[in-house]
Every structure is written in structure tokens, then in C-alpha cells.
């Protein structure tokens, strides 16, 4: 129908004077052959949308493709029900210029201003094949604000907060370190460890920081401020420790408590064990007593002869047993210089100490102190040395005249 300057197809009415062409139905453009036509389709039974699509090889329209303009302003590509201003479904969107979200003058390829950007998939920067949620390749990533990984919240005084573990190093076996934390193992702790040749993590090695300030090296459950397990500790310098130090023990009873042997200096002798004690006579109770400074040690009064006996004998039990009696040094001292304390018998687990008067009179009830040292030679040293001038005969000068 033609009315003046207006043309109507399938309709006789015009709702606007400015309408030049009004079509009540669809418009098909293109060549009247299969797979060469496009359609402008606006179904009257729907809520109202315009779809531009094309035919297929079977001459049917491809309603799943094309462009859909929905009433309200949403545009869909690959969907007949766009849920946003631009909704692309079932394929990619390539924009050769710049994209501005919240801004009409974008300064970068993607410029988001005044709002958030939410991406449910992976983002690649410098790569077209991202393998992670954020994959940056071939360049640097500079973040001036705060970063949260694995969490949506971040502390006010924290620049980087990770809900999980951190791995540093080269992505090869035996070249990585891990910062590992678990709130369920032996209390809360942080562990720094490394992988091995097989790529497995060495959970029994590394440094452990336990909640409460305890640090463990070689142990996941440190019992003191610094707990070194299954290895040696070397300090090349000065170490200031206000509390007690335990070596071989987790409950040191002194400033330095060594449960094992001790060596002082480069050429010094190794001390395996050392005990001290005091034997005294209680004049009030009329009884002998022993004040010991080592667990397991004890003293037994074994001999007091007749009133005219010149000595008193005590049996001192060390509290340990040695393999060779010659590796013992036993010292006994008295306060009264008129009395003498001497070691008369040395066995693997005890010795005998005799107290006697220096002039052969009856022994007094004299208090005395005793020190028992079990020593050893350090590995690599020669335990036996020849004594100079040790084979003295008439051909050698007297030992008193011998000088080095």
C-alpha cells in the first residue's frame, strides 16, 4: 500500500507521520538461494525483540545465531535472551581497539573505572592460553595496592595475604622452597622447607615457627624457644641467651645443660660425665650424710676399724658405669690439712675413698668433697703419647735435671 510518501507492507495504518516504510512481518534480504539469505525477524507473540540471523544449508533459519535486540536495550550475540547491554554467548569477542567500562575515554586496551571487574574464568596477560585464574607472561606485574590470594578479606596492615601455601624457586625437582602452614598439626605453626630429588617435600626438615614464639630446626614440635633436633648447631660469633640452653635435653636445669659429652677448645679433652658431692658428719644427729649434685650417685660407709684404726673408708657409687677404669679422674679434698683423703680402689661403677690422719693417728670424722670425671679422647687424636725421658737409665740424666 502506498499512501502519500509512506509505504505499508502487510498494514494499512501508520502510527507516525515520519514513518516511510512499515512492514507487518519479517524482512528477508539476500539472494533467493540456500545459505545466502538474512532475515529481520520480530515475532509478535513474544515480549518484543528483533533478531537478525541467516539461513543454513538446509534452508532453515539459524535462530541460535545472529544479533538480538531486546526491548529495553539489551543486545545479544549468539543468544535470543540477552541479560546485559551486550551479551555474547557461545564464542569469543575480539575488539581491536580499546574497551572502557565505566569510562567513555579508555586509556588502555581494557579500562575499568568506578566499579568492579568480575571474571569467572581465566585471565591471560601476555598469553592467549592462560593456565590459571591470572596468568602473566613475558613481562612484569606491578600492584600498588594490596593483594589477597585465596581469600576475599585482607588485614589493614597487610600488603599480601595468602590463604594457603607459598612456593618459591624453579619449577624443577630439588629447586623449590615452600612456606607451609597448617592449623591442625601440633598446634598452629609455619614451616619453611624444600623439595628433594624426587620432587617430594621434606616435611621433617627446615625451620618451624610455632605459635607462642618457639622455633624448631629439624622438629615440627619445638618445646623451647630454640629447639634443634637430629643434627649439629654451629654459632660463629656471639649468642646472647637470657634463659637456659639445653643440648640433648628439652628441659635444661642450668644456663648450659648438656646431656652428653662436652669438649672445650680445640685440643681439649672430651668430658663424658662429671659429678661432684660432699660427705659430712652431722654432729647433731651423730650420723654421716652425703650431699650429692648428681642423680643416681650414692655413698656407703664400708669400714671403721677399732678405735685405734687410722682410717675410715667410703664407697662412692658414680650412678653410671664406664668401660675402662683408666678413663676416670677422681679427686677428694678435706678441709683439715692434718687429714688426708685418698682413692684406694677404682672400679667401673664405684670407687673407695679413705680418710686418715696424716701422722697416723686415729682418723677424724672429717668432711670431704669428691669430684669424679669420666673423660675420653676426641676422634682423630692420638690417645697415647710417649713420655719424654720415660726410659730413664744410667745413660740418661736425672729427671730433675731434664729440660726441654
BAMIMI-686053 format. One record per residue (C-alpha): residue number from 1; residue in one letter; x, y, z. Coordinates in steps of 0.25 Angstrom, whole numbers, plus 5000, padded with zeros to 4 digits. Example, Ala and Ser with C-alpha at 12.3 -4.5 7.8 and 13.67 -1.06 7.14 Angstrom:
2
REC / nuba / nugu / xx / yy / zz
REC / 1 / A / 5049 / 4982 / 5031
REC / 2 / S / 5055 / 4996 / 5029
END
This chain:
404
REC / nuba / nugu / xx / yy / zz
REC / 1 / X / 5000 / 5000 / 5000
REC / 2 / X / 5005 / 5014 / 4997
REC / 3 / X / 4999 / 5026 / 5004
REC / 4 / X / 5005 / 5039 / 5000
REC / 5 / X / 5020 / 5038 / 5003
REC / 6 / X / 5018 / 5025 / 5012
REC / 7 / X / 5019 / 5011 / 5009
REC / 8 / X / 5012 / 5000 / 5017
REC / 9 / X / 5014 / 4985 / 5014
REC / 10 / X / 5004 / 4976 / 5021
REC / 11 / X / 4998 / 4988 / 5028
REC / 12 / X / 4989 / 5000 / 5025
REC / 13 / X / 4992 / 5009 / 5037
REC / 14 / X / 5003 / 5017 / 5040
REC / 15 / X / 5005 / 5021 / 5055
REC / 16 / X / 5015 / 5032 / 5051
REC / 17 / X / 5016 / 5042 / 5040
REC / 18 / X / 5031 / 5041 / 5040
REC / 19 / X / 5030 / 5026 / 5036
REC / 20 / X / 5033 / 5024 / 5022
REC / 21 / X / 5033 / 5009 / 5022
REC / 22 / X / 5025 / 5000 / 5031
REC / 23 / X / 5025 / 4985 / 5030
REC / 24 / X / 5016 / 4976 / 5037
REC / 25 / X / 5024 / 4963 / 5037
REC / 26 / X / 5039 / 4959 / 5034
REC / 27 / X / 5048 / 4964 / 5024
REC / 28 / X / 5058 / 4955 / 5016
REC / 29 / X / 5070 / 4961 / 5009
REC / 30 / X / 5080 / 4954 / 5000
REC / 31 / X / 5079 / 4944 / 4988
REC / 32 / X / 5068 / 4934 / 4987
REC / 33 / X / 5077 / 4922 / 4989
REC / 34 / X / 5080 / 4913 / 5001
REC / 35 / X / 5090 / 4919 / 5011
REC / 36 / X / 5090 / 4932 / 5004
REC / 37 / X / 5079 / 4940 / 5011
REC / 38 / X / 5077 / 4948 / 5024
REC / 39 / X / 5065 / 4951 / 5032
REC / 40 / X / 5060 / 4962 / 5040
REC / 41 / X / 5050 / 4955 / 5050
REC / 42 / X / 5041 / 4961 / 5060
REC / 43 / X / 5031 / 4951 / 5066
REC / 44 / X / 5018 / 4957 / 5070
REC / 45 / X / 5015 / 4946 / 5081
REC / 46 / X / 5028 / 4949 / 5089
REC / 47 / X / 5031 / 4961 / 5099
REC / 48 / X / 5037 / 4968 / 5088
REC / 49 / X / 5051 / 4967 / 5081
REC / 50 / X / 5057 / 4968 / 5067
REC / 51 / X / 5066 / 4957 / 5062
REC / 52 / X / 5076 / 4958 / 5050
REC / 53 / X / 5080 / 4944 / 5046
REC / 54 / X / 5083 / 4935 / 5034
REC / 55 / X / 5079 / 4923 / 5027
REC / 56 / X / 5086 / 4909 / 5028
REC / 57 / X / 5090 / 4899 / 5018
REC / 58 / X / 5076 / 4892 / 5020
REC / 59 / X / 5069 / 4905 / 5016
REC / 60 / X / 5064 / 4907 / 5031
REC / 61 / X / 5067 / 4919 / 5039
REC / 62 / X / 5078 / 4918 / 5049
REC / 63 / X / 5071 / 4924 / 5061
REC / 64 / X / 5082 / 4921 / 5071
REC / 65 / X / 5092 / 4931 / 5064
REC / 66 / X / 5092 / 4945 / 5059
REC / 67 / X / 5088 / 4958 / 5067
REC / 68 / X / 5077 / 4960 / 5076
REC / 69 / X / 5072 / 4974 / 5080
REC / 70 / X / 5063 / 4972 / 5092
REC / 71 / X / 5053 / 4982 / 5097
REC / 72 / X / 5059 / 4990 / 5108
REC / 73 / X / 5073 / 4992 / 5100
REC / 74 / X / 5080 / 4979 / 5103
REC / 75 / X / 5088 / 4973 / 5091
REC / 76 / X / 5091 / 4958 / 5089
REC / 77 / X / 5100 / 4951 / 5080
REC / 78 / X / 5098 / 4936 / 5080
REC / 79 / X / 5086 / 4937 / 5089
REC / 80 / X / 5072 / 4941 / 5088
REC / 81 / X / 5071 / 4946 / 5102
REC / 82 / X / 5082 / 4956 / 5105
REC / 83 / X / 5083 / 4958 / 5120
REC / 84 / X / 5092 / 4970 / 5119
REC / 85 / X / 5095 / 4982 / 5110
REC / 86 / X / 5104 / 4973 / 5102
REC / 87 / X / 5103 / 4958 / 5104
REC / 88 / X / 5112 / 4949 / 5095
REC / 89 / X / 5109 / 4935 / 5096
REC / 90 / X / 5115 / 4922 / 5090
REC / 91 / X / 5128 / 4929 / 5085
REC / 92 / X / 5139 / 4939 / 5086
REC / 93 / X / 5138 / 4955 / 5086
REC / 94 / X / 5150 / 4961 / 5079
REC / 95 / X / 5152 / 4976 / 5080
REC / 96 / X / 5163 / 4983 / 5072
REC / 97 / X / 5162 / 4996 / 5079
REC / 98 / X / 5161 / 5000 / 5094
REC / 99 / X / 5149 / 4996 / 5103
REC / 100 / X / 5144 / 5005 / 5114
REC / 101 / X / 5136 / 5000 / 5125
REC / 102 / X / 5130 / 5012 / 5133
REC / 103 / X / 5138 / 5022 / 5125
REC / 104 / X / 5136 / 5027 / 5111
REC / 105 / X / 5151 / 5031 / 5108
REC / 106 / X / 5158 / 5018 / 5112
REC / 107 / X / 5173 / 5020 / 5113
REC / 108 / X / 5177 / 5005 / 5111
REC / 109 / X / 5172 / 4993 / 5104
REC / 110 / X / 5163 / 4990 / 5116
REC / 111 / X / 5160 / 5001 / 5125
REC / 112 / X / 5150 / 4999 / 5137
REC / 113 / X / 5147 / 5011 / 5145
REC / 114 / X / 5137 / 5014 / 5156
REC / 115 / X / 5134 / 4999 / 5159
REC / 116 / X / 5138 / 4985 / 5160
REC / 117 / X / 5142 / 4975 / 5149
REC / 118 / X / 5138 / 4960 / 5152
REC / 119 / X / 5143 / 4949 / 5143
REC / 120 / X / 5139 / 4935 / 5146
REC / 121 / X / 5149 / 4928 / 5136
REC / 122 / X / 5164 / 4930 / 5134
REC / 123 / X / 5171 / 4943 / 5130
REC / 124 / X / 5183 / 4943 / 5122
REC / 125 / X / 5193 / 4955 / 5121
REC / 126 / X / 5203 / 4953 / 5110
REC / 127 / X / 5198 / 4940 / 5107
REC / 128 / X / 5186 / 4935 / 5099
REC / 129 / X / 5185 / 4922 / 5107
REC / 130 / X / 5185 / 4925 / 5122
REC / 131 / X / 5186 / 4913 / 5131
REC / 132 / X / 5182 / 4919 / 5144
REC / 133 / X / 5172 / 4930 / 5148
REC / 134 / X / 5182 / 4940 / 5146
REC / 135 / X / 5194 / 4937 / 5136
REC / 136 / X / 5204 / 4948 / 5134
REC / 137 / X / 5215 / 4944 / 5123
REC / 138 / X / 5226 / 4952 / 5117
REC / 139 / X / 5226 / 4964 / 5126
REC / 140 / X / 5224 / 4970 / 5140
REC / 141 / X / 5212 / 4971 / 5149
REC / 142 / X / 5212 / 4984 / 5157
REC / 143 / X / 5202 / 4985 / 5168
REC / 144 / X / 5202 / 4998 / 5176
REC / 145 / X / 5191 / 4993 / 5186
REC / 146 / X / 5188 / 4981 / 5194
REC / 147 / X / 5187 / 4966 / 5188
REC / 148 / X / 5179 / 4955 / 5194
REC / 149 / X / 5181 / 4941 / 5189
REC / 150 / X / 5171 / 4930 / 5193
REC / 151 / X / 5163 / 4940 / 5201
REC / 152 / X / 5153 / 4952 / 5200
REC / 153 / X / 5158 / 4959 / 5212
REC / 154 / X / 5171 / 4965 / 5216
REC / 155 / X / 5176 / 4971 / 5229
REC / 156 / X / 5178 / 4986 / 5229
REC / 157 / X / 5193 / 4985 / 5231
REC / 158 / X / 5196 / 4975 / 5221
REC / 159 / X / 5200 / 4977 / 5207
REC / 160 / X / 5200 / 4962 / 5203
REC / 161 / X / 5191 / 4952 / 5209
REC / 162 / X / 5190 / 4937 / 5204
REC / 163 / X / 5180 / 4927 / 5209
REC / 164 / X / 5189 / 4915 / 5206
REC / 165 / X / 5204 / 4912 / 5204
REC / 166 / X / 5215 / 4919 / 5196
REC / 167 / X / 5225 / 4912 / 5187
REC / 168 / X / 5238 / 4919 / 5183
REC / 169 / X / 5249 / 4915 / 5173
REC / 170 / X / 5250 / 4908 / 5160
REC / 171 / X / 5239 / 4898 / 5155
REC / 172 / X / 5248 / 4887 / 5156
REC / 173 / X / 5251 / 4875 / 5166
REC / 174 / X / 5261 / 4879 / 5177
REC / 175 / X / 5260 / 4894 / 5174
REC / 176 / X / 5248 / 4899 / 5181
REC / 177 / X / 5244 / 4904 / 5195
REC / 178 / X / 5231 / 4904 / 5202
REC / 179 / X / 5225 / 4913 / 5212
REC / 180 / X / 5215 / 4904 / 5218
REC / 181 / X / 5205 / 4906 / 5230
REC / 182 / X / 5194 / 4897 / 5236
REC / 183 / X / 5185 / 4900 / 5248
REC / 184 / X / 5183 / 4885 / 5251
REC / 185 / X / 5197 / 4879 / 5252
REC / 186 / X / 5203 / 4880 / 5266
REC / 187 / X / 5197 / 4894 / 5268
REC / 188 / X / 5198 / 4905 / 5259
REC / 189 / X / 5211 / 4907 / 5252
REC / 190 / X / 5219 / 4912 / 5240
REC / 191 / X / 5229 / 4903 / 5233
REC / 192 / X / 5239 / 4906 / 5223
REC / 193 / X / 5244 / 4894 / 5215
REC / 194 / X / 5249 / 4889 / 5202
REC / 195 / X / 5247 / 4878 / 5192
REC / 196 / X / 5256 / 4867 / 5189
REC / 197 / X / 5262 / 4860 / 5177
REC / 198 / X / 5248 / 4853 / 5175
REC / 199 / X / 5240 / 4866 / 5176
REC / 200 / X / 5234 / 4862 / 5189
REC / 201 / X / 5234 / 4872 / 5201
REC / 202 / X / 5244 / 4869 / 5213
REC / 203 / X / 5234 / 4871 / 5224
REC / 204 / X / 5244 / 4867 / 5235
REC / 205 / X / 5254 / 4877 / 5231
REC / 206 / X / 5254 / 4892 / 5230
REC / 207 / X / 5250 / 4903 / 5240
REC / 208 / X / 5238 / 4903 / 5249
REC / 209 / X / 5231 / 4915 / 5256
REC / 210 / X / 5221 / 4910 / 5266
REC / 211 / X / 5210 / 4919 / 5271
REC / 212 / X / 5216 / 4925 / 5284
REC / 213 / X / 5229 / 4928 / 5279
REC / 214 / X / 5236 / 4914 / 5279
REC / 215 / X / 5246 / 4912 / 5267
REC / 216 / X / 5249 / 4897 / 5263
REC / 217 / X / 5260 / 4893 / 5253
REC / 218 / X / 5258 / 4878 / 5250
REC / 219 / X / 5246 / 4877 / 5258
REC / 220 / X / 5231 / 4880 / 5256
REC / 221 / X / 5228 / 4882 / 5271
REC / 222 / X / 5239 / 4891 / 5277
REC / 223 / X / 5238 / 4890 / 5293
REC / 224 / X / 5247 / 4902 / 5296
REC / 225 / X / 5250 / 4916 / 5289
REC / 226 / X / 5260 / 4909 / 5280
REC / 227 / X / 5260 / 4894 / 5278
REC / 228 / X / 5270 / 4888 / 5269
REC / 229 / X / 5267 / 4873 / 5266
REC / 230 / X / 5275 / 4862 / 5259
REC / 231 / X / 5287 / 4870 / 5255
REC / 232 / X / 5298 / 4880 / 5260
REC / 233 / X / 5297 / 4894 / 5263
REC / 234 / X / 5309 / 4904 / 5260
REC / 235 / X / 5310 / 4918 / 5265
REC / 236 / X / 5321 / 4926 / 5258
REC / 237 / X / 5320 / 4938 / 5267
REC / 238 / X / 5313 / 4943 / 5279
REC / 239 / X / 5300 / 4938 / 5284
REC / 240 / X / 5292 / 4944 / 5296
REC / 241 / X / 5282 / 4935 / 5302
REC / 242 / X / 5275 / 4940 / 5315
REC / 243 / X / 5269 / 4927 / 5319
REC / 244 / X / 5275 / 4913 / 5320
REC / 245 / X / 5281 / 4905 / 5308
REC / 246 / X / 5279 / 4890 / 5307
REC / 247 / X / 5287 / 4881 / 5298
REC / 248 / X / 5282 / 4867 / 5297
REC / 249 / X / 5270 / 4871 / 5306
REC / 250 / X / 5258 / 4879 / 5305
REC / 251 / X / 5257 / 4883 / 5320
REC / 252 / X / 5271 / 4889 / 5323
REC / 253 / X / 5273 / 4891 / 5338
REC / 254 / X / 5285 / 4901 / 5337
REC / 255 / X / 5290 / 4912 / 5328
REC / 256 / X / 5297 / 4901 / 5320
REC / 257 / X / 5291 / 4887 / 5321
REC / 258 / X / 5298 / 4877 / 5312
REC / 259 / X / 5292 / 4862 / 5313
REC / 260 / X / 5304 / 4856 / 5306
REC / 261 / X / 5319 / 4859 / 5305
REC / 262 / X / 5326 / 4873 / 5305
REC / 263 / X / 5338 / 4878 / 5299
REC / 264 / X / 5344 / 4891 / 5302
REC / 265 / X / 5355 / 4897 / 5292
REC / 266 / X / 5362 / 4891 / 5280
REC / 267 / X / 5371 / 4882 / 5287
REC / 268 / X / 5364 / 4879 / 5300
REC / 269 / X / 5359 / 4866 / 5306
REC / 270 / X / 5345 / 4861 / 5304
REC / 271 / X / 5337 / 4861 / 5317
REC / 272 / X / 5326 / 4850 / 5316
REC / 273 / X / 5321 / 4851 / 5331
REC / 274 / X / 5325 / 4859 / 5343
REC / 275 / X / 5319 / 4858 / 5357
REC / 276 / X / 5322 / 4865 / 5370
REC / 277 / X / 5318 / 4863 / 5384
REC / 278 / X / 5321 / 4865 / 5399
REC / 279 / X / 5322 / 4855 / 5410
REC / 280 / X / 5320 / 4861 / 5424
REC / 281 / X / 5318 / 4857 / 5438
REC / 282 / X / 5305 / 4862 / 5445
REC / 283 / X / 5309 / 4865 / 5459
REC / 284 / X / 5295 / 4868 / 5464
REC / 285 / X / 5289 / 4855 / 5459
REC / 286 / X / 5303 / 4847 / 5460
REC / 287 / X / 5301 / 4842 / 5446
REC / 288 / X / 5309 / 4842 / 5433
REC / 289 / X / 5302 / 4849 / 5421
REC / 290 / X / 5304 / 4851 / 5407
REC / 291 / X / 5301 / 4864 / 5399
REC / 292 / X / 5300 / 4860 / 5385
REC / 293 / X / 5299 / 4868 / 5372
REC / 294 / X / 5296 / 4857 / 5362
REC / 295 / X / 5285 / 4847 / 5361
REC / 296 / X / 5288 / 4833 / 5364
REC / 297 / X / 5301 / 4835 / 5372
REC / 298 / X / 5301 / 4830 / 5386
REC / 299 / X / 5311 / 4828 / 5397
REC / 300 / X / 5313 / 4815 / 5406
REC / 301 / X / 5321 / 4815 / 5419
REC / 302 / X / 5329 / 4802 / 5418
REC / 303 / X / 5340 / 4802 / 5428
REC / 304 / X / 5342 / 4807 / 5442
REC / 305 / X / 5352 / 4798 / 5449
REC / 306 / X / 5355 / 4798 / 5464
REC / 307 / X / 5356 / 4811 / 5472
REC / 308 / X / 5371 / 4810 / 5468
REC / 309 / X / 5368 / 4809 / 5453
REC / 310 / X / 5376 / 4820 / 5445
REC / 311 / X / 5365 / 4821 / 5434
REC / 312 / X / 5351 / 4822 / 5430
REC / 313 / X / 5346 / 4816 / 5417
REC / 314 / X / 5335 / 4821 / 5408
REC / 315 / X / 5329 / 4814 / 5395
REC / 316 / X / 5325 / 4825 / 5385
REC / 317 / X / 5316 / 4820 / 5374
REC / 318 / X / 5316 / 4828 / 5362
REC / 319 / X / 5302 / 4826 / 5356
REC / 320 / X / 5308 / 4821 / 5343
REC / 321 / X / 5317 / 4810 / 5338
REC / 322 / X / 5330 / 4812 / 5330
REC / 323 / X / 5336 / 4803 / 5320
REC / 324 / X / 5351 / 4806 / 5325
REC / 325 / X / 5354 / 4810 / 5339
REC / 326 / X / 5366 / 4817 / 5334
REC / 327 / X / 5357 / 4827 / 5327
REC / 328 / X / 5353 / 4833 / 5341
REC / 329 / X / 5359 / 4844 / 5349
REC / 330 / X / 5355 / 4844 / 5364
REC / 331 / X / 5359 / 4856 / 5373
REC / 332 / X / 5356 / 4856 / 5388
REC / 333 / X / 5359 / 4868 / 5397
REC / 334 / X / 5358 / 4871 / 5412
REC / 335 / X / 5358 / 4884 / 5419
REC / 336 / X / 5367 / 4880 / 5431
REC / 337 / X / 5381 / 4879 / 5426
REC / 338 / X / 5384 / 4869 / 5437
REC / 339 / X / 5375 / 4859 / 5430
REC / 340 / X / 5377 / 4852 / 5416
REC / 341 / X / 5367 / 4847 / 5406
REC / 342 / X / 5372 / 4837 / 5396
REC / 343 / X / 5366 / 4828 / 5386
REC / 344 / X / 5369 / 4814 / 5389
REC / 345 / X / 5361 / 4806 / 5379
REC / 346 / X / 5355 / 4809 / 5365
REC / 347 / X / 5344 / 4800 / 5359
REC / 348 / X / 5335 / 4802 / 5347
REC / 349 / X / 5323 / 4807 / 5355
REC / 350 / X / 5329 / 4811 / 5369
REC / 351 / X / 5342 / 4815 / 5376
REC / 352 / X / 5347 / 4815 / 5390
REC / 353 / X / 5352 / 4827 / 5397
REC / 354 / X / 5360 / 4826 / 5410
REC / 355 / X / 5361 / 4837 / 5421
REC / 356 / X / 5373 / 4836 / 5430
REC / 357 / X / 5381 / 4845 / 5439
REC / 358 / X / 5394 / 4850 / 5433
REC / 359 / X / 5402 / 4846 / 5445
REC / 360 / X / 5396 / 4832 / 5447
REC / 361 / X / 5387 / 4835 / 5458
REC / 362 / X / 5372 / 4831 / 5458
REC / 363 / X / 5364 / 4837 / 5447
REC / 364 / X / 5355 / 4848 / 5450
REC / 365 / X / 5341 / 4850 / 5446
REC / 366 / X / 5346 / 4859 / 5435
REC / 367 / X / 5337 / 4865 / 5424
REC / 368 / X / 5342 / 4864 / 5410
REC / 369 / X / 5338 / 4867 / 5395
REC / 370 / X / 5339 / 4858 / 5383
REC / 371 / X / 5339 / 4860 / 5368
REC / 372 / X / 5338 / 4849 / 5358
REC / 373 / X / 5341 / 4851 / 5344
REC / 374 / X / 5339 / 4842 / 5332
REC / 375 / X / 5347 / 4847 / 5320
REC / 376 / X / 5350 / 4842 / 5306
REC / 377 / X / 5359 / 4845 / 5294
REC / 378 / X / 5353 / 4852 / 5283
REC / 379 / X / 5352 / 4846 / 5269
REC / 380 / X / 5365 / 4847 / 5261
REC / 381 / X / 5374 / 4850 / 5273
REC / 382 / X / 5385 / 4840 / 5277
REC / 383 / X / 5381 / 4835 / 5291
REC / 384 / X / 5395 / 4830 / 5294
REC / 385 / X / 5407 / 4839 / 5295
REC / 386 / X / 5422 / 4835 / 5298
REC / 387 / X / 5427 / 4841 / 5311
REC / 388 / X / 5439 / 4849 / 5309
REC / 389 / X / 5451 / 4843 / 5317
REC / 390 / X / 5441 / 4832 / 5320
REC / 391 / X / 5452 / 4821 / 5319
REC / 392 / X / 5462 / 4827 / 5329
REC / 393 / X / 5474 / 4818 / 5332
REC / 394 / X / 5489 / 4821 / 5336
REC / 395 / X / 5491 / 4827 / 5322
REC / 396 / X / 5480 / 4838 / 5323
REC / 397 / X / 5481 / 4850 / 5332
REC / 398 / X / 5472 / 4850 / 5345
REC / 399 / X / 5458 / 4855 / 5342
REC / 400 / X / 5460 / 4867 / 5351
REC / 401 / X / 5471 / 4872 / 5342
REC / 402 / X / 5463 / 4869 / 5330
REC / 403 / X / 5459 / 4882 / 5322
REC / 404 / X / 5452 / 4883 / 5309
END
